[in-house]
């Protein structure tokens, strides 16, 4: 029997009541390319169609933080506690430009791009589908 090798991919599955608005934000404004777009009949007689769109987001990681770390991040990025239990962080090439595109696409700013002690420029936003986002640009070598 072979040893387990761990996960091969991380997918964050998010329910979006308005999937077209979520696509306009994540795919069109933030540039996450569609890797799969599948529509199928629900088969329940309603005439509804079920749809899933998988967007590429580069390399995936699972970042686990304890409560003091979450509070520290919030104080540095936002100036106050603001996180929910889940926050999606996306690394971008230009945090200011990505933030502007996200705001134009309907995001709400929680905090503008802010320099962190760990060498990144982080913006905090409320996005569609109930997701809080951090858009971060690594400005100093890791």
N, CA, C and O atoms as a GROMACS GRO file, in nm:
protein
  568
    1UNK      N    1   0.083  -0.117   0.000
    1UNK     CA    2   0.000   0.000   0.000
    1UNK      C    3   0.089   0.124   0.000
    1UNK      O    4   0.186   0.130   0.076
    2UNK      N    5   0.058   0.223  -0.083
    2UNK     CA    6   0.140   0.342  -0.089
    2UNK      C    7   0.101   0.441   0.021
    2UNK      O    8  -0.012   0.443   0.069
    3UNK      N    9   0.198   0.522   0.058
    3UNK     CA   10   0.175   0.625   0.159
    3UNK      C   11   0.095   0.739   0.098
    3UNK      O   12   0.113   0.770  -0.020
    4UNK      N   13   0.008   0.802   0.175
    4UNK     CA   14  -0.066   0.917   0.122
    4UNK      C   15   0.030   1.032   0.090
    4UNK      O   16   0.126   1.056   0.163
    5UNK      N   17   0.002   1.101  -0.019
    5UNK     CA   18   0.089   1.211  -0.061
    5UNK      C   19   0.032   1.347  -0.026
    5UNK      O   20   0.096   1.448  -0.055
    6UNK      N   21  -0.085   1.354   0.033
    6UNK     CA   22  -0.147   1.481   0.065
    6UNK      C   23  -0.238   1.527  -0.048
    6UNK      O   24  -0.254   1.458  -0.149
    7UNK      N   25  -0.295   1.641  -0.030
    7UNK     CA   26  -0.388   1.695  -0.130
    7UNK      C   27  -0.313   1.734  -0.256
    7UNK      O   28  -0.199   1.778  -0.252
    8UNK      N   29  -0.379   1.717  -0.368
    8UNK     CA   30  -0.323   1.757  -0.496
    8UNK      C   31  -0.374   1.893  -0.540
    8UNK      O   32  -0.313   1.958  -0.625
    9UNK      N   33  -0.485   1.937  -0.483
    9UNK     CA   34  -0.542   2.066  -0.520
    9UNK      C   35  -0.632   2.112  -0.406
    9UNK      O   36  -0.698   2.031  -0.340
   10UNK      N   37  -0.635   2.241  -0.383
   10UNK     CA   38  -0.729   2.301  -0.288
   10UNK      C   39  -0.833   2.377  -0.369
   10UNK      O   40  -0.797   2.462  -0.450
   11UNK      N   41  -0.961   2.347  -0.348
   11UNK     CA   42  -1.070   2.422  -0.409
   11UNK      C   43  -1.155   2.480  -0.297
   11UNK      O   44  -1.203   2.409  -0.210
   12UNK      N   45  -1.172   2.609  -0.301
   12UNK     CA   46  -1.261   2.677  -0.210
   12UNK      C   47  -1.394   2.687  -0.283
   12UNK      O   48  -1.403   2.754  -0.386
   13UNK      N   49  -1.496   2.622  -0.232
   13UNK     CA   50  -1.627   2.618  -0.297
   13UNK      C   51  -1.716   2.723  -0.231
   13UNK      O   52  -1.741   2.717  -0.110
   14UNK      N   53  -1.764   2.818  -0.311
   14UNK     CA   54  -1.842   2.930  -0.260
   14UNK      C   55  -1.978   2.934  -0.329
   14UNK      O   56  -1.984   2.932  -0.452
   15UNK      N   57  -2.085   2.938  -0.252
   15UNK     CA   58  -2.218   2.952  -0.309
   15UNK      C   59  -2.239   3.099  -0.347
   15UNK      O   60  -2.225   3.188  -0.263
   16UNK      N   61  -2.272   3.124  -0.473
   16UNK     CA   62  -2.300   3.259  -0.522
   16UNK      C   63  -2.441   3.260  -0.578
   16UNK      O   64  -2.467   3.204  -0.684
   17UNK      N   65  -2.532   3.322  -0.507
   17UNK     CA   66  -2.671   3.328  -0.552
   17UNK      C   67  -2.678   3.392  -0.690
   17UNK      O   68  -2.753   3.346  -0.776
   18UNK      N   69  -2.599   3.498  -0.712
   18UNK     CA   70  -2.591   3.564  -0.843
   18UNK      C   71  -2.455   3.529  -0.904
   18UNK      O   72  -2.358   3.604  -0.889
   19UNK      N   73  -2.449   3.416  -0.971
   19UNK     CA   74  -2.321   3.367  -1.024
   19UNK      C   75  -2.266   3.460  -1.132
   19UNK      O   76  -2.144   3.472  -1.146
   20UNK      N   77  -2.354   3.525  -1.209
   20UNK     CA   78  -2.305   3.616  -1.313
   20UNK      C   79  -2.234   3.737  -1.251
   20UNK      O   80  -2.131   3.781  -1.302
   21UNK      N   81  -2.289   3.791  -1.143
   21UNK     CA   82  -2.224   3.903  -1.075
   21UNK      C   83  -2.092   3.859  -1.013
   21UNK      O   84  -1.993   3.933  -1.018
   22UNK      N   85  -2.089   3.739  -0.956
   22UNK     CA   86  -1.964   3.688  -0.898
   22UNK      C   87  -1.859   3.668  -1.007
   22UNK      O   88  -1.741   3.697  -0.985
   23UNK      N   89  -1.900   3.619  -1.125
   23UNK     CA   90  -1.806   3.603  -1.236
   23UNK      C   91  -1.756   3.737  -1.286
   23UNK      O   92  -1.638   3.751  -1.318
   24UNK      N   93  -1.844   3.834  -1.293
   24UNK     CA   94  -1.802   3.968  -1.336
   24UNK      C   95  -1.695   4.023  -1.243
   24UNK      O   96  -1.605   4.094  -1.286
   25UNK      N   97  -1.704   3.989  -1.116
   25UNK     CA   98  -1.607   4.036  -1.018
   25UNK      C   99  -1.478   3.955  -1.024
   25UNK      O  100  -1.371   4.009  -1.051
   26UNK      N  101  -1.488   3.825  -0.998
   26UNK     CA  102  -1.368   3.742  -0.984
   26UNK      C  103  -1.298   3.715  -1.118
   26UNK      O  104  -1.176   3.721  -1.126
   27UNK      N  105  -1.374   3.684  -1.221
   27UNK     CA  106  -1.314   3.654  -1.351
   27UNK      C  107  -1.278   3.782  -1.426
   27UNK      O  108  -1.164   3.799  -1.470
   28UNK      N  109  -1.375   3.872  -1.439
   28UNK     CA  110  -1.354   3.988  -1.524
   28UNK      C  111  -1.273   4.098  -1.456
   28UNK      O  112  -1.180   4.151  -1.517
   29UNK      N  113  -1.307   4.134  -1.332
   29UNK     CA  114  -1.236   4.244  -1.265
   29UNK      C  115  -1.102   4.200  -1.207
   29UNK      O  116  -1.003   4.272  -1.217
   30UNK      N  117  -1.099   4.080  -1.145
   30UNK     CA  118  -0.974   4.036  -1.082
   30UNK      C  119  -0.890   3.946  -1.172
   30UNK      O  120  -0.775   3.916  -1.139
   31UNK      N  121  -0.944   3.903  -1.286
   31UNK     CA  122  -0.864   3.830  -1.384
   31UNK      C  123  -0.842   3.683  -1.355
   31UNK      O  124  -0.746   3.625  -1.408
   32UNK      N  125  -0.926   3.620  -1.274
   32UNK     CA  126  -0.911   3.476  -1.249
   32UNK      C  127  -0.971   3.401  -1.367
   32UNK      O  128  -1.091   3.409  -1.390
   33UNK      N  129  -0.890   3.327  -1.443
   33UNK     CA  130  -0.940   3.263  -1.564
   33UNK      C  131  -1.030   3.143  -1.534
   33UNK      O  132  -1.007   3.068  -1.439
   34UNK      N  133  -1.133   3.127  -1.616
   34UNK     CA  134  -1.222   3.012  -1.602
   34UNK      C  135  -1.152   2.887  -1.652
   34UNK      O  136  -1.106   2.883  -1.767
   35UNK      N  137  -1.144   2.785  -1.569
   35UNK     CA  138  -1.086   2.656  -1.606
   35UNK      C  139  -1.194   2.556  -1.643
   35UNK      O  140  -1.169   2.461  -1.718
   36UNK      N  141  -1.315   2.576  -1.591
   36UNK     CA  142  -1.427   2.487  -1.619
   36UNK      C  143  -1.554   2.569  -1.602
   36UNK      O  144  -1.568   2.643  -1.504
   37UNK      N  145  -1.647   2.557  -1.695
   37UNK     CA  146  -1.777   2.623  -1.686
   37UNK      C  147  -1.879   2.520  -1.732
   37UNK      O  148  -1.890   2.491  -1.851
   38UNK      N  149  -1.954   2.465  -1.637
   38UNK     CA  150  -2.042   2.352  -1.666
   38UNK      C  151  -2.184   2.383  -1.620
   38UNK      O  152  -2.207   2.418  -1.504
   39UNK      N  153  -2.279   2.369  -1.713
   39UNK     CA  154  -2.420   2.387  -1.682
   39UNK      C  155  -2.492   2.257  -1.712
   39UNK      O  156  -2.474   2.199  -1.820
   40UNK      N  157  -2.574   2.210  -1.617
   40UNK     CA  158  -2.649   2.085  -1.636
   40UNK      C  159  -2.790   2.104  -1.582
   40UNK      O  160  -2.811   2.181  -1.488
   41UNK      N  161  -2.888   2.034  -1.641
   41UNK     CA  162  -3.024   2.038  -1.587
   41UNK      C  163  -3.025   1.978  -1.447
   41UNK      O  164  -2.951   1.883  -1.419
   42UNK      N  165  -3.108   2.033  -1.360
   42UNK     CA  166  -3.114   1.981  -1.223
   42UNK      C  167  -3.185   1.847  -1.216
   42UNK      O  168  -3.162   1.769  -1.124
   43UNK      N  169  -3.271   1.819  -1.315
   43UNK     CA  170  -3.341   1.692  -1.316
   43UNK      C  171  -3.456   1.683  -1.218
   43UNK      O  172  -3.512   1.576  -1.197
   44UNK      N  173  -3.491   1.796  -1.155
   44UNK     CA  174  -3.598   1.794  -1.055
   44UNK      C  175  -3.732   1.844  -1.110
   44UNK      O  176  -3.827   1.861  -1.035
   45UNK      N  177  -3.738   1.867  -1.244
   45UNK     CA  178  -3.861   1.911  -1.306
   45UNK      C  179  -3.886   2.061  -1.299
   45UNK      O  180  -3.986   2.109  -1.351
   46UNK      N  181  -3.796   2.134  -1.235
   46UNK     CA  182  -3.816   2.278  -1.219
   46UNK      C  183  -3.777   2.358  -1.343
   46UNK      O  184  -3.817   2.473  -1.359
   47UNK      N  185  -3.699   2.296  -1.430
   47UNK     CA  186  -3.646   2.371  -1.544
   47UNK      C  187  -3.520   2.448  -1.511
   47UNK      O  188  -3.459   2.509  -1.599
   48UNK      N  189  -3.481   2.446  -1.384
   48UNK     CA  190  -3.358   2.516  -1.342
   48UNK      C  191  -3.237   2.442  -1.396
   48UNK      O  192  -3.240   2.322  -1.422
   49UNK      N  193  -3.130   2.517  -1.411
   49UNK     CA  194  -3.002   2.457  -1.449
   49UNK      C  195  -2.902   2.480  -1.338
   49UNK      O  196  -2.896   2.588  -1.279
   50UNK      N  197  -2.823   2.379  -1.311
   50UNK     CA  198  -2.716   2.387  -1.213
   50UNK      C  199  -2.590   2.433  -1.285
   50UNK      O  200  -2.561   2.386  -1.395
   51UNK      N  201  -2.515   2.523  -1.224
   51UNK     CA  202  -2.394   2.575  -1.289
   51UNK      C  203  -2.279   2.579  -1.189
   51UNK      O  204  -2.296   2.618  -1.074
   52UNK      N  205  -2.163   2.537  -1.237
   52UNK     CA  206  -2.040   2.549  -1.161
   52UNK      C  207  -1.934   2.609  -1.252
   52UNK      O  208  -1.922   2.570  -1.368
   53UNK      N  209  -1.860   2.704  -1.200
   53UNK     CA  210  -1.748   2.762  -1.272
   53UNK      C  211  -1.626   2.753  -1.181
   53UNK      O  212  -1.628   2.804  -1.069
   54UNK      N  213  -1.521   2.687  -1.229
   54UNK     CA  214  -1.397   2.676  -1.154
   54UNK      C  215  -1.301   2.781  -1.210
   54UNK      O  216  -1.270   2.780  -1.329
   55UNK      N  217  -1.256   2.871  -1.124
   55UNK     CA  218  -1.164   2.977  -1.166
   55UNK      C  219  -1.024   2.946  -1.117
   55UNK      O  220  -1.006   2.905  -1.002
   56UNK      N  221  -0.925   2.964  -1.203
   56UNK     CA  222  -0.786   2.943  -1.164
   56UNK      C  223  -0.740   3.059  -1.077
   56UNK      O  224  -0.766   3.175  -1.109
   57UNK      N  225  -0.672   3.028  -0.970
   57UNK     CA  226  -0.623   3.132  -0.879
   57UNK      C  227  -0.477   3.109  -0.843
   57UNK      O  228  -0.434   3.143  -0.733
   58UNK      N  229  -0.401   3.051  -0.935
   58UNK     CA  230  -0.260   3.028  -0.905
   58UNK      C  231  -0.243   2.916  -0.804
   58UNK      O  232  -0.323   2.823  -0.798
   59UNK      N  233  -0.139   2.925  -0.726
   59UNK     CA  234  -0.108   2.824  -0.625
   59UNK      C  235  -0.201   2.840  -0.505
   59UNK      O  236  -0.227   2.952  -0.461
   60UNK      N  237  -0.251   2.731  -0.452
   60UNK     CA  238  -0.340   2.735  -0.336
   60UNK      C  239  -0.265   2.692  -0.211
   60UNK      O  240  -0.181   2.602  -0.214
   61UNK      N  241  -0.296   2.758  -0.102
   61UNK     CA  242  -0.246   2.718   0.029
   61UNK      C  243  -0.361   2.726   0.128
   61UNK      O  244  -0.462   2.792   0.101
   62UNK      N  245  -0.348   2.661   0.238
   62UNK     CA  246  -0.443   2.672   0.347
   62UNK      C  247  -0.370   2.738   0.463
   62UNK      O  248  -0.277   2.681   0.519
   63UNK      N  249  -0.412   2.858   0.497
   63UNK     CA  250  -0.345   2.935   0.603
   63UNK      C  251  -0.431   2.926   0.728
   63UNK      O  252  -0.544   2.975   0.730
   64UNK      N  253  -0.378   2.866   0.831
   64UNK     CA  254  -0.449   2.852   0.958
   64UNK      C  255  -0.391   2.952   1.056
   64UNK      O  256  -0.269   2.957   1.076
   65UNK      N  257  -0.476   3.032   1.120
   65UNK     CA  258  -0.431   3.131   1.217
   65UNK      C  259  -0.512   3.116   1.345
   65UNK      O  260  -0.629   3.081   1.342
   66UNK      N  261  -0.446   3.143   1.458
   66UNK     CA  262  -0.520   3.144   1.583
   66UNK      C  263  -0.580   3.284   1.604
   66UNK      O  264  -0.553   3.375   1.526
   67UNK      N  265  -0.660   3.300   1.707
   67UNK     CA  266  -0.730   3.426   1.730
   67UNK      C  267  -0.635   3.544   1.748
   67UNK      O  268  -0.660   3.650   1.690
   68UNK      N  269  -0.526   3.532   1.827
   68UNK     CA  270  -0.434   3.646   1.838
   68UNK      C  271  -0.370   3.684   1.703
   68UNK      O  272  -0.350   3.803   1.676
   69UNK      N  273  -0.337   3.585   1.619
   69UNK     CA  274  -0.279   3.616   1.488
   69UNK      C  275  -0.382   3.686   1.399
   69UNK      O  276  -0.349   3.783   1.330
   70UNK      N  277  -0.506   3.638   1.401
   70UNK     CA  278  -0.612   3.703   1.322
   70UNK      C  279  -0.628   3.848   1.366
   70UNK      O  280  -0.641   3.937   1.281
   71UNK      N  281  -0.628   3.873   1.496
   71UNK     CA  282  -0.641   4.009   1.547
   71UNK      C  283  -0.521   4.095   1.508
   71UNK      O  284  -0.537   4.212   1.473
   72UNK      N  285  -0.401   4.037   1.514
   72UNK     CA  286  -0.280   4.110   1.473
   72UNK      C  287  -0.288   4.150   1.326
   72UNK      O  288  -0.260   4.265   1.292
   73UNK      N  289  -0.326   4.056   1.240
   73UNK     CA  290  -0.339   4.086   1.097
   73UNK      C  291  -0.442   4.197   1.076
   73UNK      O  292  -0.418   4.291   1.001
   74UNK      N  293  -0.556   4.185   1.142
   74UNK     CA  294  -0.660   4.287   1.128
   74UNK      C  295  -0.610   4.425   1.173
   74UNK      O  296  -0.634   4.525   1.104
   75UNK      N  297  -0.542   4.431   1.286
   75UNK     CA  298  -0.491   4.560   1.334
   75UNK      C  299  -0.393   4.621   1.234
   75UNK      O  300  -0.396   4.742   1.210
   76UNK      N  301  -0.305   4.536   1.176
   76UNK     CA  302  -0.205   4.588   1.081
   76UNK      C  303  -0.267   4.627   0.947
   76UNK      O  304  -0.228   4.728   0.889
   77UNK      N  305  -0.363   4.548   0.898
   77UNK     CA  306  -0.422   4.576   0.767
   77UNK      C  307  -0.538   4.676   0.773
   77UNK      O  308  -0.554   4.758   0.683
   78UNK      N  309  -0.616   4.669   0.880
   78UNK     CA  310  -0.742   4.744   0.884
   78UNK      C  311  -0.745   4.847   0.997
   78UNK      O  312  -0.814   4.948   0.987
   79UNK      N  313  -0.671   4.822   1.105
   79UNK     CA  314  -0.673   4.912   1.219
   79UNK      C  315  -0.772   4.870   1.327
   79UNK      O  316  -0.784   4.937   1.430
   80UNK      N  317  -0.842   4.760   1.304
   80UNK     CA  318  -0.941   4.710   1.400
   80UNK      C  319  -0.974   4.565   1.363
   80UNK      O  320  -0.940   4.520   1.254
   81UNK      N  321  -1.039   4.493   1.454
   81UNK     CA  322  -1.085   4.358   1.421
   81UNK      C  323  -1.191   4.367   1.313
   81UNK      O  324  -1.288   4.441   1.327
   82UNK      N  325  -1.173   4.292   1.205
   82UNK     CA  326  -1.267   4.298   1.093
   82UNK      C  327  -1.289   4.163   1.026
   82UNK      O  328  -1.383   4.148   0.948
   83UNK      N  329  -1.206   4.065   1.056
   83UNK     CA  330  -1.213   3.936   0.987
   83UNK      C  331  -1.335   3.855   1.027
   83UNK      O  332  -1.391   3.868   1.136
   84UNK      N  333  -1.374   3.771   0.932
   84UNK     CA  334  -1.473   3.668   0.959
   84UNK      C  335  -1.396   3.538   0.977
   84UNK      O  336  -1.273   3.537   0.981
   85UNK      N  337  -1.471   3.428   0.989
   85UNK     CA  338  -1.404   3.299   1.006
   85UNK      C  339  -1.325   3.261   0.882
   85UNK      O  340  -1.222   3.194   0.892
   86UNK      N  341  -1.372   3.303   0.763
   86UNK     CA  342  -1.301   3.274   0.639
   86UNK      C  343  -1.277   3.405   0.565
   86UNK      O  344  -1.368   3.486   0.548
   87UNK      N  345  -1.153   3.424   0.522
   87UNK     CA  346  -1.114   3.538   0.440
   87UNK      C  347  -1.030   3.483   0.328
   87UNK      O  348  -0.943   3.400   0.352
   88UNK      N  349  -1.055   3.527   0.206
   88UNK     CA  350  -0.980   3.480   0.090
   88UNK      C  351  -0.870   3.582   0.059
   88UNK      O  352  -0.899   3.700   0.042
   89UNK      N  353  -0.747   3.536   0.053
   89UNK     CA  354  -0.635   3.624   0.019
   89UNK      C  355  -0.583   3.587  -0.120
   89UNK      O  356  -0.551   3.471  -0.146
   90UNK      N  357  -0.576   3.686  -0.208
   90UNK     CA  358  -0.526   3.665  -0.344
   90UNK      C  359  -0.403   3.750  -0.365
   90UNK      O  360  -0.406   3.872  -0.347
   91UNK      N  361  -0.293   3.687  -0.405
   91UNK     CA  362  -0.173   3.762  -0.438
   91UNK      C  363  -0.189   3.818  -0.579
   91UNK      O  364  -0.225   3.746  -0.672
   92UNK      N  365  -0.161   3.947  -0.593
   92UNK     CA  366  -0.173   4.017  -0.721
   92UNK      C  367  -0.042   4.089  -0.751
   92UNK      O  368   0.040   4.110  -0.662
   93UNK      N  369  -0.024   4.126  -0.878
   93UNK     CA  370   0.098   4.198  -0.917
   93UNK      C  371   0.099   4.342  -0.867
   93UNK      O  372   0.205   4.395  -0.834
   94UNK      N  373  -0.017   4.405  -0.861
   94UNK     CA  374  -0.028   4.546  -0.825
   94UNK      C  375  -0.152   4.562  -0.736
   94UNK      O  376  -0.264   4.563  -0.786
   95UNK      N  377  -0.130   4.574  -0.607
   95UNK     CA  378  -0.242   4.580  -0.512
   95UNK      C  379  -0.330   4.702  -0.534
   95UNK      O  380  -0.452   4.693  -0.524
   96UNK      N  381  -0.270   4.816  -0.564
   96UNK     CA  382  -0.349   4.938  -0.584
   96UNK      C  383  -0.439   4.926  -0.707
   96UNK      O  384  -0.557   4.960  -0.701
   97UNK      N  385  -0.384   4.877  -0.816
   97UNK     CA  386  -0.462   4.863  -0.940
   97UNK      C  387  -0.570   4.757  -0.923
   97UNK      O  388  -0.683   4.778  -0.967
   98UNK      N  389  -0.537   4.644  -0.861
   98UNK     CA  390  -0.636   4.537  -0.840
   98UNK      C  391  -0.747   4.585  -0.748
   98UNK      O  392  -0.864   4.550  -0.768
   99UNK      N  393  -0.712   4.664  -0.648
   99UNK     CA  394  -0.812   4.719  -0.557
   99UNK      C  395  -0.905   4.813  -0.632
   99UNK      O  396  -1.027   4.807  -0.614
  100UNK      N  397  -0.850   4.898  -0.716
  100UNK     CA  398  -0.932   4.991  -0.794
  100UNK      C  399  -1.029   4.914  -0.885
  100UNK      O  400  -1.146   4.950  -0.895
  101UNK      N  401  -0.979   4.809  -0.951
  101UNK     CA  402  -1.067   4.727  -1.038
  101UNK      C  403  -1.177   4.661  -0.955
  101UNK      O  404  -1.293   4.657  -0.997
  102UNK      N  405  -1.141   4.610  -0.839
  102UNK     CA  406  -1.239   4.544  -0.753
  102UNK      C  407  -1.345   4.642  -0.705
  102UNK      O  408  -1.464   4.609  -0.702
  103UNK      N  409  -1.304   4.761  -0.668
  103UNK     CA  410  -1.400   4.863  -0.623
  103UNK      C  411  -1.492   4.903  -0.737
  103UNK      O  412  -1.612   4.920  -0.718
  104UNK      N  413  -1.435   4.919  -0.856
  104UNK     CA  414  -1.517   4.951  -0.974
  104UNK      C  415  -1.617   4.841  -1.005
  104UNK      O  416  -1.724   4.868  -1.059
  105UNK      N  417  -1.583   4.717  -0.969
  105UNK     CA  418  -1.670   4.603  -0.996
  105UNK      C  419  -1.769   4.577  -0.882
  105UNK      O  420  -1.844   4.479  -0.887
  106UNK      N  421  -1.771   4.664  -0.781
  106UNK     CA  422  -1.872   4.652  -0.676
  106UNK      C  423  -1.824   4.612  -0.539
  106UNK      O  424  -1.906   4.600  -0.448
  107UNK      N  425  -1.695   4.590  -0.520
  107UNK     CA  426  -1.645   4.557  -0.387
  107UNK      C  427  -1.659   4.680  -0.296
  107UNK      O  428  -1.668   4.793  -0.343
  108UNK      N  429  -1.660   4.654  -0.167
  108UNK     CA  430  -1.661   4.761  -0.068
  108UNK      C  431  -1.526   4.760   0.003
  108UNK      O  432  -1.479   4.654   0.046
  109UNK      N  433  -1.465   4.875   0.016
  109UNK     CA  434  -1.334   4.883   0.080
  109UNK      C  435  -1.348   4.877   0.231
  109UNK      O  436  -1.423   4.954   0.292
  110UNK      N  437  -1.274   4.784   0.290
  110UNK     CA  438  -1.263   4.776   0.435
  110UNK      C  439  -1.140   4.855   0.477
  110UNK      O  440  -1.142   4.927   0.577
  111UNK      N  441  -1.032   4.841   0.400
  111UNK     CA  442  -0.909   4.918   0.423
  111UNK      C  443  -0.833   4.927   0.291
  111UNK      O  444  -0.830   4.831   0.215
  112UNK      N  445  -0.771   5.042   0.264
  112UNK     CA  446  -0.695   5.058   0.140
  112UNK      C  447  -0.565   4.979   0.146
  112UNK      O  448  -0.530   4.927   0.252
  113UNK      N  449  -0.493   4.969   0.034
  113UNK     CA  450  -0.363   4.901   0.037
  113UNK      C  451  -0.274   4.959   0.149
  113UNK      O  452  -0.250   5.080   0.154
  114UNK      N  453  -0.229   4.871   0.235
  114UNK     CA  454  -0.153   4.910   0.354
  114UNK      C  455  -0.027   4.826   0.361
  114UNK      O  456  -0.031   4.704   0.343
  115UNK      N  457   0.086   4.892   0.388
  115UNK     CA  458   0.214   4.822   0.399
  115UNK      C  459   0.216   4.742   0.530
  115UNK      O  460   0.182   4.795   0.635
  116UNK      N  461   0.257   4.616   0.521
  116UNK     CA  462   0.264   4.530   0.640
  116UNK      C  463   0.409   4.508   0.681
  116UNK      O  464   0.500   4.528   0.601
  117UNK      N  465   0.430   4.468   0.806
  117UNK     CA  466   0.567   4.439   0.851
  117UNK      C  467   0.630   4.320   0.780
  117UNK      O  468   0.752   4.305   0.783
  118UNK      N  469   0.550   4.234   0.716
  118UNK     CA  470   0.604   4.118   0.648
  118UNK      C  471   0.630   4.145   0.501
  118UNK      O  472   0.644   4.050   0.422
  119UNK      N  473   0.637   4.272   0.461
  119UNK     CA  474   0.682   4.308   0.327
  119UNK      C  475   0.580   4.302   0.216
  119UNK      O  476   0.615   4.283   0.100
  120UNK      N  477   0.453   4.316   0.252
  120UNK     CA  478   0.351   4.314   0.147
  120UNK      C  479   0.261   4.437   0.160
  120UNK      O  480   0.256   4.503   0.263
  121UNK      N  481   0.193   4.464   0.051
  121UNK     CA  482   0.096   4.573   0.045
  121UNK      C  483  -0.041   4.505   0.037
  121UNK      O  484  -0.073   4.440  -0.063
  122UNK      N  485  -0.122   4.520   0.142
  122UNK     CA  486  -0.247   4.444   0.156
  122UNK      C  487  -0.367   4.537   0.159
  122UNK      O  488  -0.368   4.635   0.234
  123UNK      N  489  -0.467   4.507   0.076
  123UNK     CA  490  -0.595   4.578   0.080
  123UNK      C  491  -0.702   4.482   0.127
  123UNK      O  492  -0.699   4.363   0.093
  124UNK      N  493  -0.797   4.531   0.206
  124UNK     CA  494  -0.906   4.447   0.256
  124UNK      C  495  -1.036   4.495   0.194
  124UNK      O  496  -1.066   4.614   0.194
  125UNK      N  497  -1.113   4.401   0.141
  125UNK     CA  498  -1.237   4.431   0.071
  125UNK      C  499  -1.348   4.336   0.111
  125UNK      O  500  -1.321   4.224   0.155
  126UNK      N  501  -1.472   4.380   0.096
  126UNK     CA  502  -1.589   4.293   0.101
  126UNK      C  503  -1.629   4.271  -0.044
  126UNK      O  504  -1.659   4.366  -0.116
  127UNK      N  505  -1.628   4.146  -0.087
  127UNK     CA  506  -1.661   4.113  -0.224
  127UNK      C  507  -1.795   4.044  -0.235
  127UNK      O  508  -1.869   4.034  -0.137
  128UNK      N  509  -1.828   3.997  -0.355
  128UNK     CA  510  -1.956   3.928  -0.373
  128UNK      C  511  -1.957   3.791  -0.306
  128UNK      O  512  -1.853   3.739  -0.265
  129UNK      N  513  -2.075   3.734  -0.297
  129UNK     CA  514  -2.096   3.600  -0.241
  129UNK      C  515  -2.055   3.592  -0.094
  129UNK      O  516  -2.022   3.485  -0.044
  130UNK      N  517  -2.056   3.708  -0.025
  130UNK     CA  518  -2.026   3.709   0.118
  130UNK      C  519  -1.881   3.685   0.153
  130UNK      O  520  -1.851   3.649   0.267
  131UNK      N  521  -1.790   3.706   0.057
  131UNK     CA  522  -1.648   3.681   0.085
  131UNK      C  523  -1.574   3.809   0.121
  131UNK      O  524  -1.585   3.911   0.053
  132UNK      N  525  -1.499   3.801   0.229
  132UNK     CA  526  -1.405   3.908   0.261
  132UNK      C  527  -1.273   3.871   0.195
  132UNK      O  528  -1.230   3.756   0.201
  133UNK      N  529  -1.210   3.970   0.131
  133UNK     CA  530  -1.089   3.946   0.054
  133UNK      C  531  -0.973   4.030   0.103
  133UNK      O  532  -0.991   4.143   0.148
  134UNK      N  533  -0.854   3.973   0.094
  134UNK     CA  534  -0.732   4.051   0.102
  134UNK      C  535  -0.664   4.038  -0.034
  134UNK      O  536  -0.638   3.928  -0.081
  135UNK      N  537  -0.636   4.151  -0.096
  135UNK     CA  538  -0.555   4.153  -0.218
  135UNK      C  539  -0.417   4.197  -0.174
  135UNK      O  540  -0.401   4.306  -0.119
  136UNK      N  541  -0.316   4.112  -0.199
  136UNK     CA  542  -0.183   4.147  -0.149
  136UNK      C  543  -0.079   4.141  -0.260
  136UNK      O  544  -0.083   4.055  -0.348
  137UNK      N  545   0.012   4.234  -0.251
  137UNK     CA  546   0.128   4.241  -0.342
  137UNK      C  547   0.253   4.226  -0.258
  137UNK      O  548   0.272   4.299  -0.161
  138UNK      N  549   0.338   4.132  -0.294
  138UNK     CA  550   0.463   4.113  -0.220
  138UNK      C  551   0.562   4.217  -0.271
  138UNK      O  552   0.608   4.207  -0.385
  139UNK      N  553   0.595   4.317  -0.190
  139UNK     CA  554   0.682   4.426  -0.234
  139UNK      C  555   0.826   4.410  -0.187
  139UNK      O  556   0.916   4.473  -0.242
  140UNK      N  557   0.847   4.326  -0.087
  140UNK     CA  558   0.981   4.293  -0.041
  140UNK      C  559   1.001   4.143  -0.057
  140UNK      O  560   0.904   4.067  -0.046
  141UNK      N  561   1.122   4.098  -0.083
  141UNK     CA  562   1.145   3.953  -0.096
  141UNK      C  563   1.098   3.878   0.027
  141UNK      O  564   1.109   3.926   0.140
  142UNK      N  565   1.044   3.758   0.002
  142UNK     CA  566   0.995   3.675   0.114
  142UNK      C  567   1.110   3.610   0.185
  142UNK      O  568   1.088   3.536   0.281
   0.00000   0.00000   0.00000
